[in-house]
């Protein structure tokens, strides 16, 4: 009696728990015993070739039953009735259930942000601010359709807000190396840091710069002092200040200014601000020539210029646009292929 209790406990803890290892052992044992029993039953045609035997076993055990292969001896038929079909059904159901469970767990891990994202050259968003972040994602999707993937990395207790559309990583800290590796910071081409707390934004931005100094780093600050602090340590970082007070003051003096600013920033409707690079291999041209060219051929308006000394709004018409300069303009849609060569030829 004591021996049976010990055996039953061992079977319950090692066999009936049906781990992946035990499932593999049972599957191998089932195949081996099926072959042996059919061989001893005189079913030579079913056991001589491995491919034929495996095919017969799968078709019979899953009860598909094509009928092209079947036992011919009485003993072989009883082996199929009493062992092959019952054992196959049990293992087939267990295997399908395990595969389905694994697929669900894998999908669920992605929803919860527990899985490493397999992307590169992506836009990484650090921080979650509810509808503001959702609006940001939608605008980026409009701008980056078919180009760079978007990955959201958040400390907030949320799930992926757009499963199937963006990648998602859940972390406890934006400076934890092991957790942040899941977001593939080192492979991101653009990193946007936007948190409710400026001190977290600062620490996350400094960490990202250390991991990926070549990425285009954007950080949103409510405190202008912290914005200047990041600019001192990371000259390449682009700090976005809070402009609420400025917009209020401007709208008070020039009514309608806030609506104009919103139109220039809203990438999903109306005239929007974009930028392009003047090719390195072309001769310099004047703003007068570029302005006329863009307006006539693309219905776009040149509004600013950056030749490496900072942005110059409303540049003079005789101002020179040198190779490699950044040209800012407003248009209904981004001009994907601006043919500058037609000016210089």
N, C-alpha and C positions, 0 to 999 in steps of 0.2 A: 504493500500500500504506500509506504514511504517512497519507494523508488518511483512509483507512478506519479506521485505528487511532484517529485523533483523533475521528472521528464516533462510533465505538463507545464510546469513553470518555465522550463527552458524553451519549450516549443512556443509558449505564449510570448516570451520576451525576445526570442531570436527569429522565429519563423513566421508567426502569425502577425507580427508587426508589419510585415511586408515592406521592408525598406527596399531601396533600389537594388542593393546587393542581393537580398533574399529573393526578389523578383527575378533577377538574372539567374540565380541558382535554380529556382523552380522551373524556369523556362528551359534551361539547358538540360535539367533532369527529365523534364517532360519529353523533349525531343529525343534524348538518348533512349529512354524507356519505350517510347513509341516505335522507334526503329528496331530495337531489340525484340519487342513482342511481335511485331509484324514479320520480322525475319524468322523468328522461331515458329510462326504460324504458317510459313511457307509462301509468304507474299514476296516472291523474288522480283516480280516486275515493279513493285512499289519501292523496293529498298536497294536495287542495284545502282541506280543513278541518284546522286545527291539532289540534283535539281528537281527530278521527278518526285522524290520523297518529300522535299520541302514544299513543293507546289501542292501535292496531295494533302499534306498535313495542314497547310494554311486554308485550302479550300474546304476541307472536311471539318476542321476545328472551328472555323468561323460559320459553319452551316450554309455556305454559299452553294456548294454541291453542284458543280458543273456536270459531273457524271462521266467525264472522259477518262478518269482513273478511279478504280474502286477495287475493294478486296474481292477475291474470287474463292478463297477457301472458307469453310464454315468457321474455323477458329479465328481466322483473320477478321471476319465480320463481327464476331463477338468482341474482339479487341477494340475495334472501332466503336462499337456500341457502348461498351463498358468503360473504356479508358480514353480513347482519342477524342471523341466528341465532348464528354463531360469535362475532361481536363483542359481541352482546348478552349471551350467556352469560358471557363473560369479565368484562365490566363489571358485570353483575348480581351475580356472585359476589364481585368485588372490593368493590362498594358494600355488599353485605350484610355481608361480613367486616369492613369498616371501621366500619360502624355497630355491629356486635356488639362489636368491639374497643373502640370508644369507650364503649359502655355498661358493659363490664366494667371499664375503667379508671376510669370515674366512680364505680362501685360500690366498687372497690378503694380509691380515694382516700378515700372515706368510712370504710371499715374501718380504714385506716391513720391517719385523723385529719388528712388533708392538705387537706380541703375546708372552706370556711366553712359554718357551720350557719345555715340560714335560719329561725330561730325568734326569738320575742320573748316577754316575760313568762315566762321560763323559770327553772328552778332550775339554777344552775351549780355543779358540784362541782369544786374545784381540789385535785388530789392523788389518789394511788392507794395504798391500803394492803391490797391483796389482798382476802381474804374479808370484812374489816371494811367496805370500800367497797362490795362486792357486797351485803352485808347492809343497809347504809344505802340503797342504790339500791332494793332490794326493799321496804323500809319506806316510802320516799318514793312508790314506784309504788302501793302500797296506799292511801296517804293522798291522793295526787294523781291517782287514776284519772280520766281524761277531763278533767283541768284543766290544770295547767301541765306542759309537756314538761321532760325532764331532759337535761342536757348534762354530760358528763364531760370535763374538761380535765386532761391528765396529762403529766408530764415523763418518766415511766417508759417503758421500751421494751416497750410492749404494743400490741395491737390492740383494737378496740372489743369489750368483753366481752359486750355484748348488742346485736348489730347488728339494726336494725329496731325496737328498743325505746327506745333512747336515742341522743342525738347524741354524737359523740366528736371531740375535737380533740387532736392531739399537738403539744406545744411543747417548746422547749429551755429556755425561761425564762418564769416567770410574770409577768415585768415587761417583756417584749419587746412593744412596741406593735404591730408588724406581725403577729407571731404571735398575740397575744391578741385581735386584732380578729376572728379566725376564730371565736372563742367568743362573740361578740356580748355582751361584758360590759356595754356601755352600755344594752342592752335587757333585761337580766336583772332579775327581781323579787326573787330571793333568791340569795345567793352563799355557799356553804359552803366554807371553807378548812380542809383536813385533810391535813397532811403529816407524815411521820415526823420531820422536822427543824423545830423551833420557829422558827428564824431564817428559814427559807423561808416558813413560815406567816405570820410577821410582815410580811415584805417584800411577799408576795402580797396580804395583807389591806390594807396601806397603798396599794398600787397600785390595787386594785379600788375602794377608797373614793374615790380621786382621780378615777377614770374614771366611776364611778356612785355618787355620794353618797346617792342616794335608795333604793338597793337594801337589803334586809334582809341584813346581813352577819353571818355566824356563823363563828367561828374556834375551833378546838380546840387547846389548849396543854397540854403536859406541865409546862412551867415557869410557875409562877404569876406570876413577876416580869415575864415577857414579856406575859402576859395583862393585867397592870395597865398596862404600857407602851402597849399598843394601846388600852386603854380611855381613857387620858389623851389620846392623839392623835385617837381616833375615838370620841367619847362614844356614838354611836349603834350601835357595833359590839357584838354580843353574844358575849362570850368564854365558851367552854365549858371548864372546868378538868378535869383528870384527877381522878377521884374514887375510884380504886382503893383508896388507903390509907384514905379515909373509910369506904368500904363494908366493908373488912376490920375496922376498929375497931368499927363499928356491929354487924356480924354477930357479933363476939366477945362483945359485951355483950347484944345482943338476937338470939339465934339465929333464923335465917329471914329476917332483914332483907334480905339480898342477893337472895333469891328474890322478895321483895315489890317491891324496886326494879326488878328485871328485868320483872316483870309490868306495872308502871306504865309502863315504857318500850317494851315490845313492842307495836307497833301492829297486829300481825297476829293477835293472840290475846288473849283475856281482857280484863279491865278495864284501861283505858288512860287516861292523863291527856290532856285537851284543854283548849282555851280558846275563849272567845267574847267579843264586845264588847256591852256593854249599850247599846241605842240612844240616840243623842243627843237625840232628840225626845220622850223619855218622862220622866216624873217619877221622882225618886229613890225607891228602895224599901229596906227593911231586908234584911239577910242572912237574918233569920228567915223573911221572906216568900219570898225567892228560893230558900232551901234547901228549904222545904216544897213550893214549886211545881215545882222541878226533880226532886225525888224522887218526887212523886206522879204527875206527867205523863210523865216521861222516864226514870225509874229511874236518875237521875244524881245524884251527890253533890258538892256544892259544897265545895271544899277550900281555896281561896285567892282573894285579891282584890288588884287593883292599881288604885288610883284616881289614879295619877300620882306616888306617893311611894314606889314600890317594892312588891314582892310581900309581902302580909301573909297568912301561913299561918293556918289555923283562926281566921278572924276572929270577933269577938263577934257574937252574934245581933242585937244592936241596932245593929251597924255599918251605916252608910248606903252603899248602892251608887248612886253618882252617874252621870249620863249620860256615856257614853264610857269608863266603867271596864271593865277587863278582868277577866272572871270565869273562874277555873280550876275544872275539875270532872273527875271520873272517870266513865266509862261504857263500855258494851260497844262502842259505835260513836260516831263523831262525830255530834252533833245538827246537821243541816244547817239546819233551820228551827225555831229556838226562838221560840215565840210569846209574847214578853214582854208584848205588848199585852193579852193576856187577863187579866193581873194588874191592870193599871191602869184597865181599863174596867169 
